[in-house]
Amino acid sequence: MTAPPIVIDSDTASDDAVAIAMALRHSNADVLAITTVAGNCSVEQATRNALYTAELCHSDVPVFEGSAAPLSVPPEFATWFHGRDGLGDRGYPPPARAAERTDGVTALIDVIRSHPGCTLVTLGPLTNVALALSREPALVGDVGRCVVMGGTNNSVGNVTPAAEFNLWFDPHAARAVFAAGLPIEMAGWDLCRGHAGLTVAEQRELAAASTLGRFFVECNAKAIEAIAEQSGSERLELPDPTAMAVALERDRVVLRSSRHHVEVEAASTLTRGMSVVDSLDVTGRAPNTEVIWEIDVDRFKQMLVDAATA
């Protein structure tokens, strides 16, 4: 059966690029559009990276440049993790084509409206999505699935002790989106850790698989260094690709999930961007999110190889 078409919203840097390639190279995925947003890097750089990744995948998917800054807080890019250019500072050439003229927020509205039931995959801060919903609240009803790479399942954060980067970067947008009524499936940062991370041997095997596989590993060179410095791990942790695996092959990839109420903290300086998962349902509030707790690590890693060799 043909899967619903996909719209990707991304602050395209190293792990985003791998996730985008997974979708563009998947045999059962129809990617309608990519919209870019500031987060890992500036929105201009994210747009360039998205176009370059599409070019490597021999795809002419339209790319639309979106929001340049969070709704209410100043932007603080993750160049320490992804490099100044978001792709590990490897000196990749500029893409051959430019972004579309329509802005990313308008494109999100137009593409989703014209493809009701589509899957929206968010790989970055939720600024574009929040702005689209503020302009067109009824858009919620046109989204079949909304797979969010963001937050943690009441676990450790990666930018503060409490928060994952995407939700922390624009907490007000994240709070609004989680409260909007979208059919959210939350693939938190914790899913990519531990055995889901690629060992040094697995990194070498992926890099040797193809030119694209080499790109997957090399564009994450800065990330590998940052992960080692932050946690002492030699594994390459890929949060956006884990979320994309959930979006592309949920029935095969997701081993355990459950519905809960999730709220994002936006006001506190201590817990800004924290995804508060009511995992014991103690508040009595209606569930608004399908929380992914466990994925099939072997299938996820095979999907990376498949994307590199398709």
ROTI-756864 format. One record per residue (C-alpha): residue number from 1; residue in three letters; y negated, z negated, x. Coordinates in pm, 1 decimal, always signed. Layout:
<sites>
+-----+--------+----------+----------+----------+
! num ! residu !        Y !        Z !        X !
+-----+--------+----------+----------+----------+
! NUM !    ALA !        Y !        Z !        X !
...
+-----+--------+----------+----------+----------+
</sites>
This chain:
<sites>
+-----+--------+----------+----------+----------+
! num ! residu !        Y !        Z !        X !
+-----+--------+----------+----------+----------+
!   1 !    MET !     +0.0 !     +0.0 !     +0.0 !
!   2 !    THR !   -345.5 !    +88.8 !   +129.9 !
!   3 !    ALA !   -555.4 !   -216.7 !   +215.0 !
!   4 !    PRO !   -909.8 !   -257.2 !    +80.5 !
!   5 !    PRO !  -1174.8 !   -110.0 !   +310.0 !
!   6 !    ILE !  -1348.9 !   -337.2 !   +560.2 !
!   7 !    VAL !  -1711.6 !   -411.0 !   +642.6 !
!   8 !    ILE !  -1771.4 !   -590.7 !   +973.6 !
!   9 !    ASP !  -2077.1 !   -805.5 !  +1045.4 !
!  10 !    SER !  -2094.9 !   -890.8 !  +1415.1 !
!  11 !    ASP !  -2309.7 !  -1029.1 !  +1697.6 !
!  12 !    THR !  -2112.1 !   -793.9 !  +1916.1 !
!  13 !    ALA !  -2022.1 !   -941.9 !  +2252.3 !
!  14 !    SER !  -1693.9 !   -957.7 !  +2441.2 !
!  15 !    ASP !  -1451.5 !  -1106.3 !  +2188.3 !
!  16 !    ASP !  -1626.5 !   -925.8 !  +1901.5 !
!  17 !    ALA !  -1563.7 !   -597.4 !  +2081.6 !
!  18 !    VAL !  -1191.0 !   -669.2 !  +2094.3 !
!  19 !    ALA !  -1189.6 !   -761.1 !  +1724.9 !
!  20 !    ILE !  -1378.7 !   -445.1 !  +1628.7 !
!  21 !    ALA !  -1134.4 !   -235.9 !  +1828.1 !
!  22 !    MET !   -842.0 !   -405.4 !  +1653.3 !
!  23 !    ALA !   -981.5 !   -290.1 !  +1319.3 !
!  24 !    LEU !  -1078.5 !    +59.8 !  +1431.9 !
!  25 !    ARG !   -734.1 !   +117.7 !  +1586.3 !
!  26 !    HIS !   -526.1 !    -38.2 !  +1308.0 !
!  27 !    SER !   -316.6 !   +208.9 !  +1113.6 !
!  28 !    ASN !   -392.2 !    +53.1 !   +775.7 !
!  29 !    ALA !   -762.2 !    -27.7 !   +817.8 !
!  30 !    ASP !  -1057.8 !   +173.1 !   +687.3 !
!  31 !    VAL !  -1375.1 !    +35.5 !   +847.0 !
!  32 !    LEU !  -1671.6 !   +141.9 !   +635.9 !
!  33 !    ALA !  -1953.5 !     +6.2 !   +848.2 !
!  34 !    ILE !  -2054.2 !   -236.5 !  +1119.9 !
!  35 !    THR !  -2371.7 !   -439.3 !  +1081.0 !
!  36 !    THR !  -2510.8 !   -631.2 !  +1375.2 !
!  37 !    VAL !  -2683.7 !   -967.1 !  +1396.8 !
!  38 !    ALA !  -2837.3 !  -1181.7 !  +1667.6 !
!  39 !    GLY !  -2611.1 !  -1453.6 !  +1805.4 !
!  40 !    ASN !  -2413.0 !  -1411.3 !  +2122.8 !
!  41 !    CYS !  -2693.3 !  -1184.6 !  +2243.4 !
!  42 !    SER !  -3001.4 !  -1017.1 !  +2100.8 !
!  43 !    VAL !  -2945.0 !   -795.5 !  +1800.1 !
!  44 !    GLU !  -3051.5 !   -492.5 !  +2004.1 !
!  45 !    GLN !  -2782.9 !   -568.7 !  +2262.5 !
!  46 !    ALA !  -2526.4 !   -641.8 !  +1989.6 !
!  47 !    THR !  -2600.9 !   -299.7 !  +1838.1 !
!  48 !    ARG !  -2557.9 !   -127.1 !  +2172.8 !
!  49 !    ASN !  -2228.1 !   -310.8 !  +2227.7 !
!  50 !    ALA !  -2096.3 !   -222.1 !  +1882.9 !
!  51 !    LEU !  -2178.7 !   +144.9 !  +1935.8 !
!  52 !    TYR !  -2018.3 !   +142.3 !  +2279.3 !
!  53 !    THR !  -1701.4 !    -20.9 !  +2144.5 !
!  54 !    ALA !  -1676.8 !   +233.6 !  +1863.7 !
!  55 !    GLU !  -1717.6 !   +509.9 !  +2121.1 !
!  56 !    LEU !  -1429.6 !   +372.0 !  +2328.2 !
!  57 !    CYS !  -1218.5 !   +381.0 !  +2012.1 !
!  58 !    HIS !  -1323.7 !   +740.6 !  +1936.5 !
!  59 !    SER !  -1476.6 !   +625.1 !  +1609.9 !
!  60 !    ASP !  -1793.9 !   +744.1 !  +1440.3 !
!  61 !    VAL !  -1816.1 !   +439.0 !  +1211.7 !
!  62 !    PRO !  -2182.8 !   +386.8 !  +1118.7 !
!  63 !    VAL !  -2355.7 !    +94.1 !  +1288.9 !
!  64 !    PHE !  -2659.2 !    -72.6 !  +1130.7 !
!  65 !    GLU !  -2890.5 !   -311.7 !  +1314.4 !
!  66 !    GLY !  -2956.8 !   -633.5 !  +1125.3 !
!  67 !    SER !  -3134.1 !   -964.1 !  +1169.9 !
!  68 !    ALA !  -3298.2 !  -1047.7 !  +1502.8 !
!  69 !    ALA !  -3328.4 !  -1424.6 !  +1452.3 !
!  70 !    PRO !  -3189.1 !  -1712.3 !  +1243.9 !
!  71 !    LEU !  -3351.5 !  -1806.1 !   +915.2 !
!  72 !    SER !  -3524.9 !  -2127.1 !  +1025.8 !
!  73 !    VAL !  -3446.6 !  -2213.6 !  +1387.1 !
!  74 !    PRO !  -3525.4 !  -2030.5 !  +1713.1 !
!  75 !    PRO !  -3248.0 !  -1811.7 !  +1858.2 !
!  76 !    GLU !  -3045.6 !  -1949.6 !  +2148.4 !
!  77 !    PHE !  -2813.9 !  -1679.7 !  +2277.0 !
!  78 !    ALA !  -2474.4 !  -1742.2 !  +2441.7 !
!  79 !    THR !  -2546.8 !  -1547.3 !  +2759.8 !
!  80 !    TRP !  -2390.8 !  -1829.7 !  +2962.9 !
!  81 !    PHE !  -2059.5 !  -1741.8 !  +2796.0 !
!  82 !    HIS !  -2071.3 !  -1364.7 !  +2746.0 !
!  83 !    GLY !  -2315.1 !  -1255.8 !  +3015.7 !
!  84 !    ARG !  -2665.6 !  -1115.9 !  +2980.2 !
!  85 !    ASP !  -2539.1 !   -796.8 !  +2816.3 !
!  86 !    GLY !  -2275.0 !   -969.7 !  +2604.0 !
!  87 !    LEU !  -1995.9 !   -771.7 !  +2770.1 !
!  88 !    GLY !  -1952.0 !   -967.2 !  +3090.8 !
!  89 !    ASP !  -2227.3 !   -785.3 !  +3285.3 !
!  90 !    ARG !  -1987.6 !   -508.7 !  +3392.2 !
!  91 !    GLY !  -2254.0 !   -238.8 !  +3387.6 !
!  92 !    TYR !  -2113.9 !    -34.8 !  +3098.7 !
!  93 !    PRO !  -2311.6 !   +284.4 !  +3024.0 !
!  94 !    PRO !  -2529.6 !   +317.3 !  +2715.3 !
!  95 !    PRO !  -2361.1 !   +457.6 !  +2404.8 !
!  96 !    ALA !  -2396.4 !   +825.1 !  +2326.3 !
!  97 !    ARG !  -2532.4 !   +773.2 !  +1975.3 !
!  98 !    ALA !  -2785.9 !   +547.2 !  +1806.4 !
!  99 !    ALA !  -2767.4 !   +309.5 !  +1513.7 !
! 100 !    GLU !  -2838.3 !   +430.6 !  +1162.8 !
! 101 !    ARG !  -3193.7 !   +404.9 !  +1032.2 !
! 102 !    THR !  -3110.3 !   +170.9 !   +743.9 !
! 103 !    ASP !  -3140.0 !   -196.2 !   +832.7 !
! 104 !    GLY !  -2827.0 !   -409.4 !   +842.2 !
! 105 !    VAL !  -2903.3 !   -627.2 !   +541.6 !
! 106 !    THR !  -2974.2 !   -329.0 !   +317.4 !
! 107 !    ALA !  -2662.7 !   -157.8 !   +451.3 !
! 108 !    LEU !  -2447.3 !   -460.5 !   +368.2 !
! 109 !    ILE !  -2574.4 !   -454.1 !    +11.6 !
! 110 !    ASP !  -2532.7 !    -79.3 !    -29.3 !
! 111 !    VAL !  -2186.9 !    -51.0 !   +127.0 !
! 112 !    ILE !  -2039.6 !   -352.0 !    -54.5 !
! 113 !    ARG !  -2188.8 !   -242.3 !   -387.3 !
! 114 !    SER !  -2038.7 !   +104.3 !   -350.8 !
! 115 !    HIS !  -1695.6 !    -35.0 !   -253.3 !
! 116 !    PRO !  -1620.3 !   -326.7 !   -487.0 !
! 117 !    GLY !  -1320.3 !   -527.8 !   -376.3 !
! 118 !    CYS !  -1380.2 !   -457.1 !     -7.0 !
! 119 !    THR !  -1310.7 !   -709.9 !   +268.4 !
! 120 !    LEU !  -1611.2 !   -850.3 !   +451.2 !
! 121 !    VAL !  -1531.4 !   -979.0 !   +800.7 !
! 122 !    THR !  -1801.7 !  -1186.5 !   +967.6 !
! 123 !    LEU !  -1770.5 !  -1232.7 !  +1343.3 !
! 124 !    GLY !  -2112.6 !  -1384.3 !  +1412.3 !
! 125 !    PRO !  -2385.6 !  -1597.0 !  +1255.5 !
! 126 !    LEU !  -2419.1 !  -1548.6 !   +881.3 !
! 127 !    THR !  -2787.3 !  -1448.9 !   +874.8 !
! 128 !    ASN !  -2733.8 !  -1096.8 !   +740.6 !
! 129 !    VAL !  -2496.5 !  -1217.0 !   +471.6 !
! 130 !    ALA !  -2730.6 !  -1495.2 !   +358.2 !
! 131 !    LEU !  -3023.0 !  -1253.4 !   +333.7 !
! 132 !    ALA !  -2813.4 !   -999.0 !   +143.7 !
! 133 !    LEU !  -2703.4 !  -1262.6 !   -106.6 !
! 134 !    SER !  -3057.4 !  -1393.6 !   -148.1 !
! 135 !    ARG !  -3166.4 !  -1042.1 !   -245.1 !
! 136 !    GLU !  -2858.4 !   -960.7 !   -453.4 !
! 137 !    PRO !  -2671.1 !  -1276.0 !   -567.5 !
! 138 !    ALA !  -2434.1 !  -1065.3 !   -780.3 !
! 139 !    LEU !  -2297.8 !   -912.7 !   -460.4 !
! 140 !    VAL !  -2058.4 !  -1207.8 !   -449.9 !
! 141 !    GLY !  -1855.1 !  -1043.6 !   -724.4 !
! 142 !    ASP !  -1810.4 !   -723.0 !   -526.8 !
! 143 !    VAL !  -1644.9 !   -886.6 !   -224.4 !
! 144 !    GLY !  -1267.3 !   -903.1 !   -251.0 !
! 145 !    ARG !  -1222.2 !  -1120.1 !    +59.6 !
! 146 !    CYS !  -1469.8 !  -1271.7 !   +301.7 !
! 147 !    VAL !  -1302.6 !  -1364.4 !   +630.9 !
! 148 !    VAL !  -1537.4 !  -1583.9 !   +831.3 !
! 149 !    MET !  -1491.7 !  -1650.7 !  +1200.1 !
! 150 !    GLY !  -1681.0 !  -1972.9 !  +1215.8 !
! 151 !    GLY !  -1660.9 !  -2347.4 !  +1214.7 !
! 152 !    THR !  -1370.9 !  -2569.9 !  +1301.8 !
! 153 !    ASN !  -1122.1 !  -2747.5 !  +1081.0 !
! 154 !    ASN !  -1263.5 !  -3096.6 !  +1139.4 !
! 155 !    SER !  -1200.8 !  -3039.0 !  +1507.6 !
! 156 !    VAL !  -1398.8 !  -3028.8 !  +1831.8 !
! 157 !    GLY !  -1693.8 !  -2791.6 !  +1858.0 !
! 158 !    ASN !  -1768.6 !  -2548.0 !  +2139.0 !
! 159 !    VAL !  -2148.3 !  -2564.8 !  +2150.6 !
! 160 !    THR !  -2190.7 !  -2929.0 !  +2049.0 !
! 161 !    PRO !  -1922.1 !  -3194.4 !  +1995.5 !
! 162 !    ALA !  -1945.0 !  -3121.5 !  +1622.4 !
! 163 !    ALA !  -2014.2 !  -2750.7 !  +1584.5 !
! 164 !    GLU !  -1882.2 !  -2402.7 !  +1656.9 !
! 165 !    PHE !  -2140.0 !  -2153.2 !  +1784.4 !
! 166 !    ASN !  -2165.4 !  -1907.5 !  +1491.7 !
! 167 !    LEU !  -2244.2 !  -2173.0 !  +1231.6 !
! 168 !    TRP !  -2462.0 !  -2370.7 !  +1475.0 !
! 169 !    PHE !  -2674.5 !  -2064.5 !  +1566.8 !
! 170 !    ASP !  -2794.8 !  -2027.0 !  +1206.5 !
! 171 !    PRO !  -2689.0 !  -2337.0 !  +1013.6 !
! 172 !    HIS !  -2914.3 !  -2265.5 !   +716.4 !
! 173 !    ALA !  -2758.3 !  -1923.9 !   +664.1 !
! 174 !    ALA !  -2408.8 !  -2069.1 !   +700.5 !
! 175 !    ARG !  -2482.2 !  -2344.6 !   +450.6 !
! 176 !    ALA !  -2613.1 !  -2092.9 !   +197.4 !
! 177 !    VAL !  -2319.8 !  -1853.6 !   +239.3 !
! 178 !    PHE !  -2053.1 !  -2122.3 !   +201.5 !
! 179 !    ALA !  -2226.3 !  -2239.9 !   -116.3 !
! 180 !    ALA !  -2267.7 !  -1891.6 !   -265.6 !
! 181 !    GLY !  -1926.2 !  -1849.0 !   -425.8 !
! 182 !    LEU !  -1782.0 !  -1585.6 !   -192.9 !
! 183 !    PRO !  -1400.2 !  -1575.9 !   -159.8 !
! 184 !    ILE !  -1418.0 !  -1720.6 !   +191.9 !
! 185 !    GLU !  -1121.2 !  -1747.7 !   +425.0 !
! 186 !    MET !  -1232.1 !  -1960.4 !   +720.0 !
! 187 !    ALA !  -1072.8 !  -1873.5 !  +1052.2 !
! 188 !    GLY !  -1214.7 !  -2149.6 !  +1268.1 !
! 189 !    TRP !  -1258.9 !  -2154.1 !  +1644.1 !
! 190 !    ASP !   -965.6 !  -2393.0 !  +1684.1 !
! 191 !    LEU !   -721.7 !  -2113.7 !  +1586.7 !
! 192 !    CYS !   -778.1 !  -1930.0 !  +1915.1 !
! 193 !    ARG !   -702.2 !  -2226.8 !  +2139.0 !
! 194 !    GLY !   -378.9 !  -2351.2 !  +2294.3 !
! 195 !    HIS !    -90.9 !  -2105.8 !  +2282.6 !
! 196 !    ALA !   -304.5 !  -1848.1 !  +2100.8 !
! 197 !    GLY !   -500.6 !  -1799.5 !  +2421.9 !
! 198 !    LEU !   -376.5 !  -1529.7 !  +2659.2 !
! 199 !    THR !   -216.7 !  -1660.1 !  +2976.8 !
! 200 !    VAL !   -311.4 !  -1505.9 !  +3310.5 !
! 201 !    ALA !     +9.8 !  -1304.1 !  +3299.4 !
! 202 !    GLU !    -63.8 !  -1184.1 !  +2945.8 !
! 203 !    GLN !   -415.6 !  -1086.6 !  +3051.6 !
! 204 !    ARG !   -272.3 !   -875.9 !  +3332.6 !
! 205 !    GLU !    -20.4 !   -710.7 !  +3101.0 !
! 206 !    LEU !   -289.9 !   -625.9 !  +2846.1 !
! 207 !    ALA !   -520.6 !   -485.9 !  +3115.3 !
! 208 !    ALA !   -237.6 !   -269.2 !  +3248.6 !
! 209 !    ALA !   -147.6 !   -134.1 !  +2904.5 !
! 210 !    SER !   -430.7 !   +120.1 !  +2879.0 !
! 211 !    THR !   -794.6 !   +189.5 !  +2952.3 !
! 212 !    LEU !   -886.3 !     +7.0 !  +2633.7 !
! 213 !    GLY !   -664.7 !   -287.2 !  +2726.4 !
! 214 !    ARG !   -843.8 !   -310.1 !  +3058.8 !
! 215 !    PHE !  -1175.6 !   -314.5 !  +2871.4 !
! 216 !    PHE !  -1048.6 !   -598.0 !  +2649.3 !
! 217 !    VAL !   -989.5 !   -816.0 !  +2954.2 !
! 218 !    GLU !  -1273.2 !   -703.7 !  +3180.4 !
! 219 !    CYS !  -1549.7 !   -740.2 !  +2921.8 !
! 220 !    ASN !  -1431.9 !  -1100.0 !  +2877.6 !
! 221 !    ALA !  -1458.6 !  -1181.9 !  +3250.1 !
! 222 !    LYS !  -1758.3 !  -1412.1 !  +3199.1 !
! 223 !    ALA !  -1585.8 !  -1573.1 !  +2901.2 !
! 224 !    ILE !  -1277.4 !  -1647.7 !  +3110.9 !
! 225 !    GLU !  -1498.8 !  -1821.0 !  +3368.0 !
! 226 !    ALA !  -1687.0 !  -2013.8 !  +3099.8 !
! 227 !    ILE !  -1365.9 !  -2129.3 !  +2930.1 !
! 228 !    ALA !  -1229.4 !  -2253.3 !  +3262.9 !
! 229 !    GLU !  -1551.4 !  -2441.2 !  +3330.1 !
! 230 !    GLN !  -1573.2 !  -2590.3 !  +2980.3 !
! 231 !    SER !  -1211.9 !  -2690.4 !  +2920.3 !
! 232 !    GLY !  -1019.9 !  -2627.2 !  +3241.5 !
! 233 !    SER !   -799.7 !  -2368.1 !  +3074.3 !
! 234 !    GLU !   -698.2 !  -2042.3 !  +3244.1 !
! 235 !    ARG !   -625.6 !  -1882.3 !  +2907.9 !
! 236 !    LEU !   -848.4 !  -1620.9 !  +2747.6 !
! 237 !    GLU !   -937.9 !  -1758.2 !  +2405.6 !
! 238 !    LEU !  -1037.5 !  -1491.0 !  +2153.4 !
! 239 !    PRO !  -1183.7 !  -1638.9 !  +1833.1 !
! 240 !    ASP !  -1307.4 !  -1315.4 !  +1673.1 !
! 241 !    PRO !   -976.5 !  -1131.9 !  +1723.0 !
! 242 !    THR !   -787.5 !  -1419.4 !  +1559.0 !
! 243 !    ALA !  -1013.5 !  -1384.5 !  +1256.4 !
! 244 !    MET !   -966.1 !  -1009.0 !  +1256.0 !
! 245 !    ALA !   -589.6 !  -1056.3 !  +1268.8 !
! 246 !    VAL !   -619.1 !  -1270.0 !   +953.6 !
! 247 !    ALA !   -828.1 !  -1000.0 !   +787.5 !
! 248 !    LEU !   -594.3 !   -715.1 !   +880.5 !
! 249 !    GLU !   -252.0 !   -872.3 !   +832.2 !
! 250 !    ARG !   -292.9 !  -1194.5 !   +640.5 !
! 251 !    ASP !    +60.6 !  -1197.9 !   +501.4 !
! 252 !    ARG !   +213.5 !  -1165.4 !   +848.5 !
! 253 !    VAL !    -36.2 !  -1367.7 !  +1049.8 !
! 254 !    VAL !   -125.1 !  -1673.2 !   +841.2 !
! 255 !    LEU !   +142.3 !  -1941.8 !   +855.2 !
! 256 !    ARG !    -45.2 !  -2226.0 !   +686.5 !
! 257 !    SER !   -361.4 !  -2243.8 !   +478.6 !
! 258 !    SER !   -502.9 !  -2447.2 !   +191.9 !
! 259 !    ARG !   -809.8 !  -2449.5 !    -29.7 !
! 260 !    HIS !  -1079.2 !  -2711.9 !    +17.4 !
! 261 !    HIS !  -1448.3 !  -2768.2 !    -26.6 !
! 262 !    VAL !  -1637.6 !  -2681.0 !   +292.0 !
! 263 !    GLU !  -2003.5 !  -2759.1 !   +347.9 !
! 264 !    VAL !  -2214.1 !  -2679.2 !   +654.2 !
! 265 !    GLU !  -2461.2 !  -2933.0 !   +789.0 !
! 266 !    ALA !  -2806.9 !  -2785.8 !   +847.4 !
! 267 !    ALA !  -3048.5 !  -3080.5 !   +867.5 !
! 268 !    SER !  -2900.7 !  -3315.0 !  +1126.4 !
! 269 !    THR !  -2983.7 !  -3269.6 !  +1493.3 !
! 270 !    LEU !  -2658.5 !  -3446.0 !  +1584.0 !
! 271 !    THR !  -2421.3 !  -3243.9 !  +1367.2 !
! 272 !    ARG !  -2618.1 !  -2921.7 !  +1310.7 !
! 273 !    GLY !  -2378.9 !  -2641.7 !  +1211.4 !
! 274 !    MET !  -2079.1 !  -2867.5 !  +1156.3 !
! 275 !    SER !  -1828.0 !  -2733.2 !   +904.9 !
! 276 !    VAL !  -1730.0 !  -3036.3 !   +699.2 !
! 277 !    VAL !  -1386.5 !  -2963.9 !   +553.2 !
! 278 !    ASP !  -1284.2 !  -3195.3 !   +269.9 !
! 279 !    SER !   -921.8 !  -3170.9 !   +380.2 !
! 280 !    LEU !   -809.1 !  -3473.7 !   +175.3 !
! 281 !    ASP !  -1018.3 !  -3367.8 !   -126.2 !
! 282 !    VAL !  -1186.3 !  -3708.2 !   -131.0 !
! 283 !    THR !  -1514.6 !  -3578.7 !   -274.1 !
! 284 !    GLY !  -1358.5 !  -3429.1 !   -584.5 !
! 285 !    ARG !  -1570.7 !  -3118.9 !   -534.7 !
! 286 !    ALA !  -1418.5 !  -2784.0 !   -627.7 !
! 287 !    PRO !  -1262.1 !  -2591.4 !   -337.6 !
! 288 !    ASN !  -1477.1 !  -2303.9 !   -215.8 !
! 289 !    THR !  -1287.6 !  -2196.7 !    +95.5 !
! 290 !    GLU !   -935.5 !  -2101.8 !   +200.0 !
! 291 !    VAL !   -901.0 !  -2285.0 !   +530.2 !
! 292 !    ILE !   -662.7 !  -2125.5 !   +780.4 !
! 293 !    TRP !   -475.5 !  -2397.5 !   +970.8 !
! 294 !    GLU !   -211.4 !  -2204.2 !  +1163.3 !
! 295 !    ILE !   -140.9 !  -1845.1 !  +1265.1 !
! 296 !    ASP !   +159.7 !  -1660.5 !  +1404.2 !
! 297 !    VAL !    +57.3 !  -1649.9 !  +1769.4 !
! 298 !    ASP !   +321.3 !  -1394.6 !  +1869.1 !
! 299 !    ARG !   +212.9 !  -1151.7 !  +1597.6 !
! 300 !    PHE !   -152.3 !  -1200.1 !  +1691.4 !
! 301 !    LYS !    -84.6 !  -1116.6 !  +2055.9 !
! 302 !    GLN !   +121.2 !   -813.9 !  +1958.6 !
! 303 !    MET !   -171.8 !   -690.2 !  +1752.2 !
! 304 !    LEU !   -387.9 !   -697.6 !  +2065.8 !
! 305 !    VAL !   -133.1 !   -484.1 !  +2248.2 !
! 306 !    ASP !   -101.8 !   -251.1 !  +1951.0 !
! 307 !    ALA !   -479.2 !   -202.6 !  +1942.2 !
! 308 !    ALA !   -484.1 !   -123.6 !  +2313.7 !
! 309 !    THR !   -202.9 !   +129.1 !  +2294.0 !
! 310 !    ALA !   -242.0 !   +289.7 !  +1949.1 !
+-----+--------+----------+----------+----------+
</sites>
